[in-house]
């Protein structure tokens, strides 16, 4: 999968030499009160990272994770994922996390759009949704740019 010209992000396979960069990205996550789950760290982060090399994407709960790197210098900007919510109903969830320094450049929108292409075109999903904190203005902007419909506001 690729997106746009020289400056746009590029979803890329997770490579073993990117683990240290992912650790630094994970450190940024801890400063964000808007995540709905605690990010993994230490051994749990290593286990999650290593599992991306053998991940399948065909049953409920399976996750496809891609690193998002800037084309011009291969800098790791974040990660994007597609998780099967219901294989029977052909539904998946898209999610992402990015280094705060990369915000405002539409990297998350480009990466999520690439995951939509993967989910709808290549994997045949009928519905892809995102869960986010309404206070996370960046995520709200991403789903609005992608023309996703707001279905619920949970308290």
MDAnalysis code that builds the backbone (N, CA, C; Angstrom):
import MDAnalysis as mda
import numpy as np

u = mda.Universe.empty(465, n_residues=155, atom_resindex=np.repeat(np.arange(155), 3), trajectory=True)
u.add_TopologyAttr("name", ["N", "CA", "C"] * 155)
u.add_TopologyAttr("resid", np.arange(1, 156))
u.add_TopologyAttr("resname", ["UNK", "UNK", "UNK", "UNK", "UNK", "UNK", "UNK", "UNK", "UNK", "UNK", "UNK", "UNK", "UNK", "UNK", "UNK", "UNK", "UNK", "UNK", "UNK", "UNK", "UNK", "UNK", "UNK", "UNK", "UNK", "UNK", "UNK", "UNK", "UNK", "UNK", "UNK", "UNK", "UNK", "UNK", "UNK", "UNK", "UNK", "UNK", "UNK", "UNK", "UNK", "UNK", "UNK", "UNK", "UNK", "UNK", "UNK", "UNK", "UNK", "UNK", "UNK", "UNK", "UNK", "UNK", "UNK", "UNK", "UNK", "UNK", "UNK", "UNK", "UNK", "UNK", "UNK", "UNK", "UNK", "UNK", "UNK", "UNK", "UNK", "UNK", "UNK", "UNK", "UNK", "UNK", "UNK", "UNK", "UNK", "UNK", "UNK", "UNK", "UNK", "UNK", "UNK", "UNK", "UNK", "UNK", "UNK", "UNK", "UNK", "UNK", "UNK", "UNK", "UNK", "UNK", "UNK", "UNK", "UNK", "UNK", "UNK", "UNK", "UNK", "UNK", "UNK", "UNK", "UNK", "UNK", "UNK", "UNK", "UNK", "UNK", "UNK", "UNK", "UNK", "UNK", "UNK", "UNK", "UNK", "UNK", "UNK", "UNK", "UNK", "UNK", "UNK", "UNK", "UNK", "UNK", "UNK", "UNK", "UNK", "UNK", "UNK", "UNK", "UNK", "UNK", "UNK", "UNK", "UNK", "UNK", "UNK", "UNK", "UNK", "UNK", "UNK", "UNK", "UNK", "UNK", "UNK", "UNK", "UNK", "UNK", "UNK", "UNK", "UNK", "UNK", "UNK"])
u.atoms.positions = np.array([
    [0.841, -1.174, 0.000],
    [0.000, 0.000, 0.000],
    [0.876, 1.224, 0.000],
    [0.457, 2.222, -0.705],
    [1.193, 3.471, -0.665],
    [0.214, 4.617, -0.741],
    [0.702, 5.784, -0.378],
    [-0.146, 6.960, -0.404],
    [0.631, 8.134, -0.943],
    [0.072, 8.792, -1.947],
    [0.524, 10.080, -2.432],
    [1.979, 10.226, -2.841],
    [2.459, 11.485, -2.734],
    [3.784, 11.863, -3.211],
    [4.886, 11.682, -2.185],
    [5.949, 12.480, -2.320],
    [7.141, 12.321, -1.499],
    [6.928, 12.606, -0.022],
    [6.050, 13.533, 0.339],
    [5.893, 13.928, 1.724],
    [4.851, 13.119, 2.480],
    [4.010, 12.403, 1.775],
    [2.913, 11.708, 2.431],
    [3.394, 10.448, 3.127],
    [2.627, 9.981, 4.117],
    [3.049, 8.794, 4.849],
    [2.864, 7.542, 4.019],
    [3.523, 6.525, 4.438],
    [3.496, 5.268, 3.724],
    [3.286, 4.148, 4.731],
    [2.114, 3.482, 4.735],
    [1.981, 2.305, 5.589],
    [3.021, 1.280, 5.163],
    [3.724, 0.741, 6.127],
    [4.827, -0.164, 5.822],
    [4.785, -1.346, 6.775],
    [5.314, -2.474, 6.342],
    [5.387, -3.606, 7.264],
    [6.198, -3.212, 8.489],
    [5.819, -3.756, 9.617],
    [6.589, -3.518, 10.831],
    [7.860, -4.343, 10.713],
    [8.993, -3.715, 10.902],
    [10.280, -4.408, 10.813],
    [10.919, -4.468, 12.186],
    [11.699, -5.502, 12.418],
    [12.292, -5.705, 13.747],
    [13.184, -4.551, 14.167],
    [13.813, -3.842, 13.230],
    [14.684, -2.743, 13.604],
    [13.909, -1.482, 14.013],
    [12.580, -1.529, 13.957],
    [11.782, -0.366, 14.351],
    [11.288, -0.470, 15.795],
    [11.676, -1.514, 16.514],
    [11.170, -1.689, 17.873],
    [11.558, -0.532, 18.785],
    [12.797, -0.072, 18.727],
    [13.226, 1.027, 19.601],
    [12.441, 2.302, 19.303],
    [12.172, 2.567, 18.027],
    [11.359, 3.744, 17.683],
    [9.938, 3.582, 18.207],
    [9.402, 2.355, 18.125],
    [8.064, 2.103, 18.642],
    [8.027, 2.333, 20.150],
    [9.091, 1.955, 20.845],
    [9.162, 2.201, 22.291],
    [9.084, 3.693, 22.580],
    [9.777, 4.496, 21.794],
    [9.713, 5.955, 21.998],
    [8.310, 6.474, 21.699],
    [7.669, 5.939, 20.663],
    [6.300, 6.326, 20.344],
    [5.374, 5.924, 21.481],
    [5.570, 4.738, 22.032],
    [4.759, 4.270, 23.149],
    [4.919, 5.184, 24.348],
    [6.108, 5.711, 24.549],
    [6.339, 6.638, 25.650],
    [5.466, 7.884, 25.480],
    [5.333, 8.365, 24.234],
    [4.460, 9.519, 23.973],
    [3.019, 9.204, 24.334],
    [2.607, 7.960, 24.132],
    [1.225, 7.562, 24.408],
    [0.853, 7.806, 25.867],
    [1.787, 7.550, 26.787],
    [1.480, 7.677, 28.204],
    [1.086, 9.094, 28.585],
    [1.506, 10.055, 27.816],
    [1.151, 11.441, 28.106],
    [-0.198, 11.841, 27.553],
    [-0.893, 10.917, 26.905],
    [-2.162, 11.247, 26.282],
    [-3.319, 10.665, 27.085],
    [-4.096, 11.507, 27.774],
    [-5.201, 10.999, 28.580],
    [-6.410, 10.591, 27.753],
    [-6.333, 10.706, 26.429],
    [-7.502, 10.488, 25.591],
    [-7.584, 9.085, 25.000],
    [-6.644, 8.222, 25.320],
    [-6.739, 6.843, 24.859],
    [-7.727, 6.094, 25.736],
    [-8.469, 5.154, 25.148],
    [-9.446, 4.421, 25.940],
    [-8.875, 3.133, 26.518],
    [-7.622, 2.856, 26.279],
    [-6.957, 1.706, 26.868],
    [-5.508, 2.092, 27.163],
    [-4.978, 1.564, 28.222],
    [-3.578, 1.814, 28.586],
    [-2.665, 1.188, 27.529],
    [-1.711, 1.941, 27.001],
    [-0.814, 1.356, 26.002],
    [0.117, 0.340, 26.646],
    [0.502, -0.679, 25.883],
    [1.415, -1.666, 26.454],
    [2.805, -1.067, 26.650],
    [3.558, -1.650, 27.552],
    [4.941, -1.235, 27.750],
    [5.763, -2.468, 28.113],
    [7.070, -2.319, 28.113],
    [7.959, -3.402, 28.506],
    [7.738, -4.678, 27.709],
    [7.598, -5.792, 28.442],
    [7.437, -7.098, 27.796],
    [6.147, -7.185, 26.981],
    [5.086, -6.528, 27.459],
    [3.812, -6.569, 26.730],
    [3.947, -5.866, 25.377],
    [4.680, -4.755, 25.341],
    [4.907, -4.058, 24.077],
    [5.745, -4.928, 23.148],
    [6.756, -5.597, 23.685],
    [7.605, -6.466, 22.870],
    [6.787, -7.619, 22.295],
    [5.914, -8.207, 23.110],
    [5.069, -9.306, 22.651],
    [4.138, -8.838, 21.533],
    [3.507, -7.660, 21.721],
    [2.622, -7.109, 20.684],
    [3.406, -6.861, 19.411],
    [4.590, -6.274, 19.545],
    [5.430, -5.978, 18.386],
    [5.805, -7.256, 17.641],
    [6.280, -8.269, 18.376],
    [6.686, -9.522, 17.749],
    [5.513, -10.238, 17.083],
    [4.314, -10.099, 17.635],
    [3.149, -10.786, 17.065],
    [2.763, -10.239, 15.694],
    [3.203, -9.024, 15.358],
    [2.843, -8.457, 14.052],
    [3.481, -9.229, 12.909],
    [4.564, -9.941, 13.187],
    [5.253, -10.667, 12.129],
    [4.525, -11.943, 11.718],
    [3.650, -12.452, 12.571],
    [2.929, -13.682, 12.251],
    [1.417, -13.491, 12.306],
    [0.973, -12.236, 12.300],
    [-0.458, -11.947, 12.446],
    [-1.246, -12.406, 11.227],
    [-2.390, -13.024, 11.520],
    [-3.334, -13.354, 10.451],
    [-4.491, -12.375, 10.580],
    [-5.284, -12.273, 9.563],
    [-6.423, -11.347, 9.586],
    [-7.622, -12.069, 8.980],
    [-8.170, -13.047, 9.758],
    [-9.303, -13.782, 9.224],
    [-10.355, -14.162, 10.262],
    [-10.121, -13.908, 11.557],
    [-11.142, -14.243, 12.556],
    [-11.306, -13.087, 13.543],
    [-12.405, -13.109, 14.274],
    [-12.696, -12.047, 15.235],
    [-11.506, -11.785, 16.150],
    [-11.172, -10.524, 16.296],
    [-10.073, -10.129, 17.167],
    [-8.723, -10.046, 16.487],
    [-8.585, -10.604, 15.289],
    [-7.314, -10.511, 14.577],
    [-7.037, -9.060, 14.211],
    [-5.766, -8.686, 14.280],
    [-5.362, -7.295, 14.037],
    [-4.244, -7.260, 13.009],
    [-4.394, -6.384, 12.031],
    [-3.319, -6.089, 11.092],
    [-2.760, -4.727, 11.473],
    [-1.490, -4.672, 11.874],
    [-0.829, -3.421, 12.255],
    [0.218, -3.071, 11.207],
    [0.254, -1.805, 10.859],
    [1.292, -1.320, 9.958],
    [1.963, -0.114, 10.587],
    [3.266, -0.046, 10.412],
    [3.990, 1.152, 10.796],
    [3.657, 2.225, 9.762],
    [3.634, 3.474, 10.174],
    [3.447, 4.578, 9.245],
    [4.742, 5.375, 9.254],
    [5.391, 5.398, 8.103],
    [6.674, 6.078, 7.980],
    [6.568, 7.190, 6.936],
    [7.355, 8.232, 7.155],
    [7.398, 9.325, 6.177],
    [8.284, 8.871, 5.022],
    [7.808, 9.054, 3.801],
    [8.538, 8.574, 2.623],
    [9.922, 9.199, 2.489],
    [10.009, 10.475, 2.734],
    [11.263, 11.186, 2.449],
    [12.446, 10.714, 3.297],
    [12.203, 10.314, 4.545],
    [13.325, 9.928, 5.406],
    [13.070, 8.644, 6.199],
    [11.951, 7.972, 5.941],
    [11.572, 6.712, 6.598],
    [11.393, 6.860, 8.107],
    [11.138, 8.069, 8.577],
    [10.918, 8.322, 9.993],
    [9.603, 7.680, 10.428],
    [9.631, 6.934, 11.522],
    [8.418, 6.325, 12.056],
    [7.540, 7.417, 12.653],
    [6.332, 7.568, 12.101],
    [5.391, 8.585, 12.564],
    [4.365, 8.016, 13.530],
    [4.025, 6.746, 13.340],
    [3.002, 6.132, 14.176],
    [2.659, 4.749, 13.665],
    [1.481, 4.303, 14.069],
    [0.999, 3.011, 13.604],
    [-0.483, 3.120, 13.307],
    [-0.935, 2.258, 12.427],
    [-2.343, 2.186, 12.064],
    [-2.730, 0.715, 12.099],
    [-3.978, 0.460, 12.473],
    [-4.394, -0.934, 12.572],
    [-5.793, -1.131, 12.024],
    [-6.047, -2.363, 11.638],
    [-7.366, -2.809, 11.230],
    [-7.637, -4.071, 12.025],
    [-8.702, -4.061, 12.838],
    [-9.033, -5.182, 13.723],
    [-10.388, -5.748, 13.324],
    [-10.465, -7.062, 13.176],
    [-11.738, -7.679, 12.829],
    [-12.648, -7.667, 14.053],
    [-13.761, -6.965, 13.940],
    [-14.755, -6.920, 15.010],
    [-15.700, -8.113, 14.896],
    [-16.106, -8.434, 13.667],
    [-16.975, -9.587, 13.424],
    [-16.726, -10.091, 12.005],
    [-16.103, -11.240, 11.926],
    [-15.846, -11.826, 10.607],
    [-17.161, -12.199, 9.928],
    [-18.123, -12.716, 10.704],
    [-19.416, -13.104, 10.127],
    [-20.169, -11.905, 9.559],
    [-20.124, -10.774, 10.262],
    [-20.835, -9.574, 9.815],
    [-19.974, -8.696, 8.903],
    [-18.752, -9.135, 8.631],
    [-17.810, -8.385, 7.784],
    [-17.588, -6.966, 8.314],
    [-17.300, -6.863, 9.621],
    [-17.080, -5.569, 10.268],
    [-15.695, -5.525, 10.895],
    [-15.068, -4.345, 10.778],
    [-13.738, -4.147, 11.335],
    [-13.647, -2.767, 11.968],
    [-12.633, -2.610, 12.791],
    [-12.360, -1.335, 13.446],
    [-11.010, -0.822, 12.962],
    [-10.941, 0.470, 12.679],
    [-9.688, 1.103, 12.305],
    [-9.216, 1.931, 13.499],
    [-7.919, 1.963, 13.703],
    [-7.358, 2.747, 14.787],
    [-5.953, 3.200, 14.444],
    [-5.474, 4.186, 15.178],
    [-4.118, 4.675, 14.935],
    [-3.597, 5.392, 16.167],
    [-2.295, 5.521, 16.211],
    [-1.619, 6.327, 17.221],
    [-0.407, 6.945, 16.530],
    [-0.225, 8.239, 16.756],
    [0.860, 8.960, 16.106],
    [1.635, 9.787, 17.113],
    [2.895, 9.983, 16.817],
    [3.725, 10.861, 17.621],
    [3.121, 12.269, 17.546],
    [2.971, 12.952, 18.678],
    [2.362, 14.288, 18.656],
    [3.049, 15.269, 17.709],
    [4.337, 15.107, 17.483],
    [5.055, 16.025, 16.592],
    [4.593, 15.912, 15.142],
    [3.906, 14.829, 14.795],
    [3.455, 14.653, 13.408],
    [2.018, 15.133, 13.198],
    [1.397, 15.703, 14.219],
    [-0.007, 16.108, 14.088],
    [-0.156, 17.318, 13.166],
    [-1.344, 17.417, 12.588],
    [-1.660, 18.544, 11.720],
    [-1.168, 18.418, 10.298],
    [-0.638, 17.289, 9.928],
    [-0.094, 17.107, 8.578],
    [-0.877, 16.067, 7.773],
    [-2.003, 15.616, 8.296],
    [-2.899, 14.652, 7.647],
    [-2.306, 13.261, 7.488],
    [-1.237, 12.948, 8.223],
    [-0.660, 11.614, 8.153],
    [-1.668, 10.563, 8.605],
    [-2.375, 10.831, 9.693],
    [-3.345, 9.855, 10.215],
    [-4.482, 9.637, 9.217],
    [-4.931, 10.694, 8.576],
    [-6.005, 10.578, 7.588],
    [-5.554, 9.719, 6.409],
    [-4.354, 9.980, 5.911],
    [-3.817, 9.184, 4.793],
    [-3.690, 7.711, 5.176],
    [-3.158, 7.467, 6.371],
    [-2.943, 6.085, 6.805],
    [-4.266, 5.357, 7.019],
    [-5.224, 6.019, 7.657],
    [-6.537, 5.392, 7.863],
    [-7.220, 5.137, 6.524],
    [-7.075, 6.056, 5.592],
    [-7.629, 5.856, 4.254],
    [-7.044, 4.626, 3.579],
    [-5.745, 4.391, 3.771],
    [-5.114, 3.195, 3.214],
    [-5.676, 1.938, 3.877],
    [-5.966, 2.013, 5.175],
    [-6.559, 0.862, 5.858],
    [-7.990, 0.620, 5.384],
    [-8.709, 1.683, 5.038],
    [-10.043, 1.520, 4.457],
    [-9.939, 0.757, 3.143],
    [-8.954, 1.117, 2.338],
    [-8.767, 0.418, 1.072],
    [-8.469, -1.061, 1.322],
    [-7.599, -1.337, 2.269],
    [-7.303, -2.717, 2.627],
    [-8.569, -3.441, 3.080],
    [-9.311, -2.801, 3.988],
    [-10.494, -3.442, 4.546],
    [-11.627, -3.642, 3.558],
    [-11.973, -2.587, 2.831],
    [-13.107, -2.670, 1.907],
    [-12.758, -3.388, 0.605],
    [-11.659, -3.005, -0.012],
    [-11.330, -3.515, -1.345],
    [-10.673, -4.895, -1.282],
    [-9.638, -5.017, -0.458],
    [-8.877, -6.263, -0.456],
    [-9.489, -7.350, 0.423],
    [-10.084, -6.966, 1.579],
    [-10.607, -7.964, 2.504],
    [-12.128, -8.114, 2.450],
    [-12.814, -7.207, 1.774],
    [-14.245, -7.343, 1.564],
    [-15.146, -6.990, 2.738],
    [-14.663, -6.170, 3.675],
    [-15.527, -5.762, 4.786],
    [-16.657, -4.876, 4.281],
    [-17.799, -4.938, 4.966],
    [-18.942, -4.101, 4.614],
    [-19.042, -2.872, 5.507],
    [-18.390, -2.915, 6.664],
    [-18.458, -1.796, 7.613],
    [-17.138, -1.711, 8.356],
    [-16.588, -0.497, 8.429],
    [-15.395, -0.225, 9.226],
    [-15.727, 0.952, 10.121],
    [-15.460, 0.804, 11.416],
    [-15.781, 1.865, 12.368],
    [-14.537, 2.250, 13.162],
    [-14.640, 3.369, 13.863],
    [-13.566, 3.836, 14.739],
    [-14.165, 4.204, 16.083],
    [-13.459, 3.871, 17.148],
    [-13.857, 4.314, 18.485],
    [-12.846, 5.362, 18.918],
    [-13.329, 6.452, 19.468],
    [-12.420, 7.510, 19.894],
    [-13.042, 8.333, 21.003],
    [-12.205, 9.057, 21.692],
    [-12.650, 9.975, 22.726],
    [-13.061, 11.271, 22.030],
    [-14.258, 11.755, 22.321],
    [-14.762, 12.981, 21.686],
    [-13.878, 14.190, 21.991],
    [-13.074, 14.124, 23.052],
    [-12.170, 15.227, 23.394],
    [-10.880, 15.197, 22.577],
    [-10.666, 14.116, 21.854],
    [-9.481, 13.986, 21.017],
    [-9.776, 14.664, 19.675],
    [-9.541, 15.970, 19.617],
    [-9.906, 16.768, 18.443],
    [-9.219, 16.252, 17.179],
    [-7.989, 15.789, 17.302],
    [-7.285, 15.266, 16.130],
    [-7.983, 14.057, 15.543],
    [-8.408, 13.126, 16.394],
    [-9.115, 11.938, 15.905],
    [-10.473, 12.288, 15.334],
    [-11.163, 13.228, 15.968],
    [-12.452, 13.682, 15.442],
    [-12.258, 14.257, 14.041],
    [-11.216, 15.072, 13.867],
    [-10.940, 15.651, 12.552],
    [-10.658, 14.567, 11.511],
    [-9.918, 13.542, 11.903],
    [-9.594, 12.450, 10.968],
    [-10.870, 11.767, 10.487],
    [-11.740, 11.361, 11.415],
    [-12.947, 10.637, 10.991],
    [-13.888, 11.539, 10.193],
    [-13.889, 12.833, 10.498],
    [-14.712, 13.756, 9.697],
    [-14.154, 13.888, 8.282],
    [-12.827, 14.003, 8.153],
    [-12.231, 14.097, 6.808],
    [-12.484, 12.830, 5.998],
    [-12.567, 11.697, 6.691],
    [-12.832, 10.427, 6.010],
    [-14.323, 10.207, 5.755],
    [-15.132, 11.177, 6.161],
    [-16.582, 11.157, 5.957],
    [-17.263, 9.988, 6.664],
    [-16.713, 9.640, 7.830],
    [-17.353, 8.597, 8.633],
    [-18.555, 9.208, 9.344],
    [-19.544, 8.396, 9.592],
    [-20.788, 8.832, 10.231],
    [-20.716, 8.567, 11.732],
    [-21.121, 9.546, 12.525],
    [-21.180, 9.369, 13.968],
    [-22.404, 8.538, 14.290],
    [-22.208, 7.378, 14.919],
    [-23.306, 6.482, 15.231],
    [-23.701, 6.504, 16.695],
    [-22.793, 6.893, 17.566],
    [-23.088, 6.889, 18.993],
    [-22.138, 7.825, 19.709],
    [-22.583, 8.315, 20.850],
    [-21.741, 9.097, 21.745],
    [-21.920, 8.477, 23.115],
    [-20.956, 7.679, 23.534],
    [-21.041, 6.949, 24.794],
    [-20.442, 7.771, 25.924],
    [-21.091, 7.720, 27.068],
    [-20.596, 8.454, 28.238],
    [-19.896, 7.535, 29.190],
])
